[in-house]
Every structure is written in structure tokens, then in C-alpha cells.
Amino acid sequence: MPGPRLLQALPSAAALALAMSVGPAGCRKTELEAPDTVTRPIPSTPYLARRHARDTKLRVSGPSPGKFNEYRPSSGVMAVTYPSGDLSLAAWYATPLGASGSNRAPALVYFHGDFAFGPDDFEAVRPFVDAGFVVMTPMLRGENGNPGDFELLWGEVDDARAAIEWVASQPMVDRRRIYAFGHSIGGGVAAMLSLYPTLPLRITGSCGGIYMPETFSRWAASKQNGELVRFDANDPEETELRVLGPNLAWMVHRHVAYVGDDDPWFVDNAAALERSAWALGKPFERVVVTGDHMQSLQPALAAFLALTQADLPPR
């Protein structure tokens, strides 16, 4: 069984370093507690069938607890909306120079952390635009004034799927080269997309975004994080359908989980999934980069950019 790959920080544009700034895109320190590496039997019913049959039951309805302000898109970026079921949700969107219907570009859909979007989230992935990618940074239900209730890795995954389909429908996007990436809780969202066979995705990636079912009961019992968990954290279906680990057997898209060498809890969580995926023959891999939960984002994004630039779809 292979061990994790270790990448040193890669050089990148100065804008990429803005991902490290503290603010709306920062992640709650209390997300980083004990590792959640409990093993459990694989469910016998496929993920999509269980997910379709389940209606999550929220004990509290309302928007995301993430703090935000009203932001104007920066130069070269457009504010757009995309449909997710009955919801109309906001996103920022940018296209590279020269992209057109006759000269289609690869695309990145980036899912932010900290339960609210801020301008630094877009700046973190601006190097992808500079490298010739169409970039979309969606805001999910209940975030930044969007309609809908905060559900914590449930309806937000439906919104993420809708964002992928929206960007795939844009005439300048090469549907053969669409990628998804997320940081922290956004990484948890991106990881779940690897379970949907009809999504036009080449590779999904995350940085510090591999959670386990036990995460939710621990958060629910936490004074600082209790408001995040608005469902029954002791219900196995509610928790297991929100994370990738118990559903690895139905994984269809490659997922690269970047974790910081100074982010030990996520390193352990990703290592547990890598062992299980190896045994199942599923396309999950862990890549260790430098830094803690926040500092690891810059080298992870630089590594993912290099990976996607080198990725050539079949003709």
C-alpha cells in the first residue's frame, strides 16, 4: 500500500497568498479537534439510493451562521446567479482572455470554507483564471443572503451539483475538463461530488476537507460549534450520508485530498479513507502539503492547478 505523497510549497502568483488572510474565508478553530478515524461496515444499499430515499430533518431552520458583508466583484469578475431546484443562488464568475464557443476553456468550481463567501475566496483561485480557466465561486443555500436553510453538507451538495451543471452549460467551457475543489467545509462538499456519476467532472479535490460521521456528534456537543448541527447527530443515516468515507464503494470521480503536515486531524482522516479506498480500488488519494489548516491552502491550490494543467481528457 502506498504512503502519502509529500509536496513542498510551490511557487504561485501573489494573489494566491491572499487565501491565507483571516476573515470571512477563515475556518473555525473548533473544527480542528480530535481525529475521527472510526471504521465501520460498508452500507449494502448504494449511496444514491439511500440519499434519494432520505429527507433530512432539521431541528432549526435558518441561514448559515457564517458572517458576511455585501461585496462587489473585483476587476474581471461578474456576479451571476445559478438555479438549484427552486432556489436562485449567487456566485462570482470569471472567464480567461480568449475563451469562446470556438476556443473552449477548462473550468474550476471552487467551494469556500467558513460557511460564508468573501472576496479573498475568489482571489485564492484567481491564478486559475490567469492560467486560462473559467472560474466559478458559488455561494450555497443560506449563505451571503441566499435563500434556503443551512443544512451542513446536505442541500449544499445539491447546490454544488447545480453549480457544476451551470458552468458546464456555458458556451466557452470545455465540458471534458471541469474540476471541483474546496477548502475546509467546502472541501467536504467537493468530496461528495465524487459520488455522482452523471456530473461532468474530471477530478475533484479538497484541502482540509475530509470529515467523518463522528465529526457531527462532536460538534453538536460543542458549545462553540453546536449551532452548526441542526439535525440529529446520533442518527447514523443523517451523518453517514453527509461525508465521503462510508460511501467510498460508490465513488466514481477521482478525488485528491490535500492535507497540511501541521493539520494532524485531517491528515489522519484522509489517511483512513486512503486505506479504505485502496482496498476497494477507488480513486481517492491523499497528498500531504506544508502548513496547518489555513496555511496548507496555498500549496494545495498550486498543486491542484499543476495537476489540472497536466490533465488531458481522452479525445
Backbone torsions as a table, in degrees:
resi	resn	phi	psi	omega
1	MET	NA	130.3	-176.5
2	PRO	-73.9	149.8	174.1
3	GLY	-87.5	174.7	-178.5
4	PRO	-69.4	147.5	172.0
5	ARG	-82.0	144.5	-180.0
6	LEU	-116.3	122.5	177.9
7	LEU	-112.3	136.8	170.3
8	GLN	-82.1	164.1	179.4
9	ALA	-59.2	134.2	-179.3
10	LEU	-99.2	147.9	176.7
11	PRO	-64.1	144.2	179.8
12	SER	-152.8	172.6	179.8
13	ALA	-64.7	154.4	-177.0
14	ALA	-60.5	-31.4	-178.6
15	ALA	-62.3	-30.0	-178.2
16	LEU	-62.6	-31.5	-178.5
17	ALA	-66.4	-18.0	179.2
18	LEU	-63.9	-15.7	177.6
19	ALA	-62.1	-19.6	-176.4
20	MET	-84.6	-8.7	-175.3
21	SER	-68.5	149.1	179.4
22	VAL	-87.3	135.1	-178.9
23	GLY	163.5	-147.1	-176.2
24	PRO	-57.5	-28.2	-178.0
25	ALA	-88.9	-6.2	179.0
26	GLY	-65.8	157.4	-177.9
27	CYS	-107.6	147.7	-178.1
28	ARG	-63.0	131.0	-179.7
29	LYS	-61.8	-29.9	-177.1
30	THR	-75.8	-2.7	169.6
31	GLU	-69.7	-19.5	-170.2
32	LEU	-104.7	79.0	-179.8
33	GLU	-117.6	-129.6	-175.5
34	ALA	-77.9	150.3	177.3
35	PRO	-66.2	153.7	-177.0
36	ASP	-119.8	69.7	-171.7
37	THR	-110.3	44.1	177.0
38	VAL	-79.7	133.4	176.2
39	THR	-91.5	152.1	-177.5
40	ARG	-150.5	159.5	178.8
41	PRO	-67.0	151.8	178.1
42	ILE	-76.2	129.4	176.9
43	PRO	-58.3	147.9	-177.4
44	SER	-83.6	-23.1	-179.3
45	THR	-93.8	134.6	-178.8
46	PRO	-55.1	150.5	-178.3
47	TYR	-53.9	-51.2	-174.6
48	LEU	-62.1	-35.9	178.3
49	ALA	-67.7	-43.3	178.0
50	ARG	-66.1	-40.8	179.9
51	ARG	-64.7	-42.5	-179.3
52	HIS	-65.5	-34.7	-175.6
53	ALA	-81.0	-13.3	-173.0
54	ARG	-100.3	130.8	169.5
55	ASP	-108.2	114.2	-179.9
56	THR	-64.3	143.7	-178.2
57	LYS	-113.2	109.3	-180.0
58	LEU	-89.3	132.6	176.9
59	ARG	-82.3	-23.6	179.1
60	VAL	-134.4	133.7	176.6
61	SER	-109.2	141.1	179.2
62	GLY	159.3	177.3	-175.9
63	PRO	-73.8	172.7	175.6
64	SER	-60.6	146.3	176.2
65	PRO	-77.4	-3.4	-179.1
66	GLY	-64.9	139.3	-179.4
67	LYS	-87.0	141.7	-179.6
68	PHE	-152.6	164.4	171.7
69	ASN	-122.5	175.8	173.5
70	GLU	-82.0	122.6	-175.7
71	TYR	-117.4	143.7	172.1
72	ARG	-100.7	136.2	178.8
73	PRO	-59.4	146.3	179.3
74	SER	-81.1	-178.7	-175.0
75	SER	-56.5	131.9	177.2
76	GLY	81.4	3.9	-176.9
77	VAL	-116.7	140.3	178.8
78	MET	-113.0	144.6	168.8
79	ALA	-87.5	125.9	-179.0
80	VAL	-131.1	171.0	171.3
81	THR	-124.6	151.7	176.9
82	TYR	-136.0	147.8	-178.1
83	PRO	-87.2	140.4	171.5
84	SER	-135.9	99.3	-172.2
85	GLY	61.0	-126.2	179.0
86	ASP	-87.1	-1.6	-175.5
87	LEU	-94.1	145.4	170.3
88	SER	-112.4	115.3	-169.4
89	LEU	-115.3	152.0	-176.6
90	ALA	-89.3	154.0	175.3
91	ALA	-156.7	160.6	167.8
92	TRP	-106.1	147.4	-169.5
93	TYR	-147.8	137.3	178.8
94	ALA	-142.9	147.1	177.6
95	THR	-120.9	146.9	179.8
96	PRO	-78.1	162.3	176.4
97	LEU	-61.6	134.7	175.0
98	GLY	90.7	-8.4	179.8
99	ALA	-73.2	135.3	-179.8
100	SER	-159.2	177.5	178.4
101	GLY	-61.6	-27.8	178.9
102	SER	-95.8	-10.4	179.0
103	ASN	-133.9	74.5	-171.5
104	ARG	-75.6	147.6	-175.3
105	ALA	-113.3	153.7	170.7
106	PRO	-66.7	163.6	-176.4
107	ALA	-134.2	146.4	172.7
108	LEU	-120.9	131.2	169.8
109	VAL	-110.6	120.3	-172.1
110	TYR	-112.8	128.4	-178.8
111	PHE	-107.8	118.4	-174.3
112	HIS	-74.6	169.0	173.9
113	GLY	-101.0	-177.0	171.4
114	ASP	66.9	15.5	168.4
115	PHE	67.3	12.5	172.8
116	ALA	-159.7	150.4	-178.0
117	PHE	-95.2	143.0	173.0
118	GLY	-137.5	163.5	-178.2
119	PRO	-55.5	-31.7	179.7
120	ASP	-65.5	-23.1	175.9
121	ASP	-65.2	-41.0	176.6
122	PHE	-69.8	-40.7	-178.7
123	GLU	-62.0	-28.5	178.6
124	ALA	-60.8	-30.6	-176.6
125	VAL	-113.2	9.7	175.9
126	ARG	-58.1	-33.2	176.4
127	PRO	-56.3	-25.1	175.2
128	PHE	-67.3	-39.3	176.0
129	VAL	-63.0	-45.5	179.4
130	ASP	-60.0	-29.0	-179.5
131	ALA	-88.0	3.2	175.1
132	GLY	102.0	14.7	-179.9
133	PHE	-98.0	142.7	160.7
134	VAL	-72.1	136.0	-177.5
135	VAL	-128.4	132.1	174.7
136	MET	-124.6	132.2	176.4
137	THR	-121.0	90.8	-175.1
138	PRO	-76.1	149.0	165.3
139	MET	-100.4	138.8	-172.8
140	LEU	-98.8	177.5	-176.3
141	ARG	-55.4	137.9	177.1
142	GLY	76.6	-1.5	-179.0
143	GLU	-101.0	144.4	171.3
144	ASN	51.5	37.3	179.1
145	GLY	84.0	0.8	175.9
146	ASN	-62.8	151.1	172.9
147	PRO	-69.7	166.2	177.8
148	GLY	99.6	163.3	-178.8
149	ASP	-99.0	145.6	173.2
150	PHE	-68.8	125.6	-175.6
151	GLU	-122.0	-10.8	177.2
152	LEU	62.9	84.7	174.7
153	LEU	65.9	32.8	174.3
154	TRP	-125.2	-88.7	177.0
155	GLY	-60.0	-27.2	177.9
156	GLU	-61.8	-31.7	176.8
157	VAL	-68.9	-36.7	174.8
158	ASP	-62.3	-40.2	177.9
159	ASP	-64.6	-40.2	178.9
160	ALA	-62.9	-41.9	176.2
161	ARG	-61.1	-42.0	179.4
162	ALA	-64.0	-37.5	178.5
163	ALA	-64.5	-41.3	177.4
164	ILE	-61.2	-45.3	-179.2
165	GLU	-65.7	-36.8	179.3
166	TRP	-64.6	-48.1	-178.5
167	VAL	-66.4	-32.6	178.4
168	ALA	-66.1	-24.4	-178.3
169	SER	-83.5	-7.8	-178.0
170	GLN	-75.0	134.3	-170.8
171	PRO	-64.3	-21.1	-179.3
172	MET	-93.5	4.0	-177.1
173	VAL	-96.6	133.1	173.5
174	ASP	-82.0	104.9	-176.8
175	ARG	-61.5	-17.5	179.4
176	ARG	-79.6	-11.3	-175.6
177	ARG	-134.2	66.4	175.3
178	ILE	-111.9	131.3	-175.4
179	TYR	-126.1	149.8	175.8
180	ALA	-125.4	141.7	179.4
181	PHE	-147.5	145.9	177.2
182	GLY	-145.9	154.2	177.4
183	HIS	-112.1	137.1	176.9
184	SER	57.0	-123.4	-178.7
185	ILE	-64.1	-28.9	173.6
186	GLY	-65.5	-30.2	174.2
187	GLY	-67.9	-35.3	174.6
188	GLY	-62.5	-37.7	176.6
189	VAL	-64.9	-49.0	-178.2
190	ALA	-60.9	-37.5	179.7
191	ALA	-62.9	-38.1	-179.4
192	MET	-66.6	-26.1	179.8
193	LEU	-65.3	-20.8	-179.9
194	SER	-68.5	-6.8	-177.7
195	LEU	-96.5	-0.8	-172.9
196	TYR	-108.5	103.5	-172.4
197	PRO	-66.4	-25.7	-176.4
198	THR	-85.6	-8.9	179.5
199	LEU	-71.4	136.6	179.7
200	PRO	-80.6	72.7	-176.8
201	LEU	-117.8	139.6	172.5
202	ARG	-89.6	-53.7	-176.5
203	ILE	-145.5	141.3	169.6
204	THR	-112.1	154.1	-179.6
205	GLY	-146.5	161.0	178.5
206	SER	-147.2	159.2	171.1
207	CYS	-129.8	116.1	-178.5
208	GLY	58.2	42.5	-173.9
209	GLY	-127.8	18.0	180.0
210	ILE	-98.7	106.8	-179.4
211	TYR	-105.3	163.5	178.6
212	MET	-121.5	161.4	178.3
213	PRO	-54.9	-34.8	-178.4
214	GLU	-65.7	-20.9	179.0
215	THR	-53.3	-41.7	-171.0
216	PHE	-71.4	-40.9	178.6
217	SER	-67.7	-33.1	177.7
218	ARG	-68.2	-43.5	177.1
219	TRP	-64.2	-41.9	-177.7
220	ALA	-60.2	-31.9	-179.5
221	ALA	-85.6	-4.7	-177.2
222	SER	-91.3	133.6	178.7
223	LYS	-62.2	-38.5	-175.9
224	GLN	-79.4	-31.8	-175.6
225	ASN	-107.0	-1.1	-176.3
226	GLY	-56.7	-33.3	-177.8
227	GLU	-67.0	-17.1	-179.5
228	LEU	-73.9	-28.5	-171.3
229	VAL	-101.4	101.7	-174.6
230	ARG	-107.5	16.5	177.1
231	PHE	-127.9	177.1	-179.7
232	ASP	-77.3	102.6	-177.5
233	ALA	-71.9	-6.8	176.9
234	ASN	-97.3	1.1	177.5
235	ASP	-90.1	112.6	-175.5
236	PRO	-56.7	-37.6	-179.8
237	GLU	-66.0	-40.3	179.5
238	GLU	-61.4	-38.7	-176.1
239	THR	-84.8	-42.0	-174.9
240	GLU	-70.3	-27.3	179.4
241	LEU	-81.6	-3.0	-179.1
242	ARG	-100.1	-5.1	-176.5
243	VAL	-134.8	160.5	-174.0
244	LEU	-74.1	-39.8	-169.1
245	GLY	-47.5	-55.6	-177.8
246	PRO	-68.0	-8.2	-174.7
247	ASN	-115.5	15.3	-177.5
248	LEU	-56.8	-32.2	-177.4
249	ALA	-60.3	-21.0	-177.5
250	TRP	-109.4	18.3	178.9
251	MET	-71.9	134.3	-177.8
252	VAL	-124.6	-21.9	178.8
253	HIS	-110.8	142.0	178.1
254	ARG	-60.2	136.5	175.1
255	HIS	-127.7	128.9	176.5
256	VAL	-108.9	115.9	-178.3
257	ALA	-100.5	105.2	175.7
258	TYR	-85.9	137.4	179.1
259	VAL	-140.1	143.5	-180.0
260	GLY	-76.9	143.9	178.9
261	ASP	-68.9	-13.0	175.2
262	ASP	-111.7	27.3	176.9
263	ASP	-124.7	67.3	-163.0
264	PRO	-62.8	-31.5	-177.0
265	TRP	-68.5	-43.3	178.1
266	PHE	-72.6	-30.7	173.6
267	VAL	-58.8	-44.9	-178.8
268	ASP	-68.5	-43.2	179.3
269	ASN	-60.2	-46.4	-179.6
270	ALA	-66.6	-34.3	178.1
271	ALA	-64.5	-39.4	178.8
272	ALA	-63.4	-41.6	178.9
273	LEU	-68.8	-36.8	179.8
274	GLU	-63.0	-40.2	177.8
275	ARG	-62.5	-45.2	-179.8
276	SER	-65.8	-41.7	-179.0
277	ALA	-65.4	-38.5	178.3
278	TRP	-60.5	-43.2	-179.7
279	ALA	-66.4	-31.8	-178.3
280	LEU	-89.7	-8.1	-176.7
281	GLY	71.0	33.9	-177.1
282	LYS	-103.9	150.5	-171.3
283	PRO	-82.6	61.2	176.1
284	PHE	-114.9	132.7	176.3
285	GLU	-139.6	149.0	177.6
286	ARG	-106.1	133.3	176.2
287	VAL	-126.0	120.3	-178.7
288	VAL	-90.2	125.2	176.8
289	VAL	-116.5	175.6	-179.2
290	THR	-80.2	149.9	171.3
291	GLY	111.4	171.2	176.9
292	ASP	-91.5	-160.8	-174.0
293	HIS	-59.4	-37.6	179.0
294	MET	-90.3	-44.6	-176.4
295	GLN	-64.3	-25.0	-177.8
296	SER	-74.0	-14.6	-176.4
297	LEU	-64.3	-43.6	-177.5
298	GLN	-61.6	-52.3	178.1
299	PRO	-66.3	-30.1	177.9
300	ALA	-65.8	-45.3	178.9
301	LEU	-66.0	-39.0	177.4
302	ALA	-62.3	-41.6	178.8
303	ALA	-67.3	-39.3	180.0
304	PHE	-68.6	-37.3	175.9
305	LEU	-60.7	-45.6	178.4
306	ALA	-61.9	-39.5	179.4
307	LEU	-63.3	-46.2	-177.1
308	THR	-70.9	-32.8	177.2
309	GLN	-65.0	-34.8	-179.4
310	ALA	-83.7	-12.2	-175.6
311	ASP	-80.0	120.8	179.1
312	LEU	-117.8	118.9	-178.9
313	PRO	-70.4	158.9	176.5
314	PRO	-64.4	145.4	179.2
315	ARG	-74.3	NA	NA
